[in-house]
Amino acid sequence: MIFLFVSCEKKKTNNYENRIIGEWIFEQENPKKENHFYTDFSYSFDENGNCESKPGFFEIKERTEKEERKVIFYGTKTKYKIEDDSLYIMNLIDKKWDACKIVGVNTKKLKLNFENNAILEFSKIEYNENENENFDKIIISRSPCFGSCGINDVEINKEGDVNYSGSSYNLKNGFFKSKIDTNLFNEIEQSLKKTNYLKLEDQYSADWTDDQEVSVTFVKDNKIIKSITDYGRQSPKILRINIEPITYLYQKLKLVENKNVKEFQNINFYRFVKGNQIIDLTRSEVFYLFNLLSNSKSTNKTFKSEYSTIYDNDLLYDLRRIETDGRYFKIYSKNENAITLDLGFNFIEKNELLKRLKIKGKYD
């Protein structure tokens, strides 16, 4: 009788399968160990065994005599499973299960023990979706650094069109075009809504030098609705982990070389200059503007130039200066030949850039 009672007793369960569902962002390691691991990451789990790990799975190929240092991106979407009190996440690099122990999980906190008795603590990502945070296009640019940072620019719109430019430390360098499924654009848009990007600061900056700057621009109805620059990874973590996979998306796409690149598209620095006054653009805004100009029609129309930007130290590209009133851009080569492009609207007025007008400083 006692044996039958014990055998039929229902096995105790921790119900981890239900409690772990949701999105979790890493907060801290306990005890904290210096340089133990990369701290910008998150997990999301659903009821079907699907897991997303952001910013993703990466493998570094160090520099050789023939090739520069490169980072290989394997993606963010994988699988997970739970057995007893253990969580297993499929590693996309080696196709093996990474195992950890679930120390605790409730509606707000998740604690995992991967190794060395260090407890990784996560917080549940909670957000209120703002319908006004829709965008038609996103542009992300990564600058050089004192090292081997990937230098590239990517522009993606809601129709699925992709423009990519790689300069150094990428698997692909040059100008390319591609397409993505509109569902993927919707996923990108949804992930960035969680950041409340319209309420973020315009600039984040570390107090050191020689680091990389990442700039992101959101566009709606041909208008810049928000631009953010982050020097030295100082922006909110939830923004960083959602931006980074987009900068590596080109590795997962079928790229077609763009053979109609205009000379000015090689330039990643541009500002509107009027006497001793300037309007600065972020690198992502420059990539956006120059992509618009590359698709603009040439015209013989004359216009009154309000701003003139001179490229007097550029030895690589055949570009001398750009004159504009905000709509018409007259672009001069080094031999003073010029072409005028009609943007179709006034870029300065459309984007209310006069609010940025400032007097040149000592280092401008």
Order of alpha helices (4+ residues) and beta strands (2+ residues): alpha-alpha-beta-beta-beta-beta-beta-beta-beta-beta-beta-beta-beta-beta-alpha-beta-beta-beta-alpha-beta-beta-beta-alpha-beta-beta-beta-beta-beta-alpha-beta
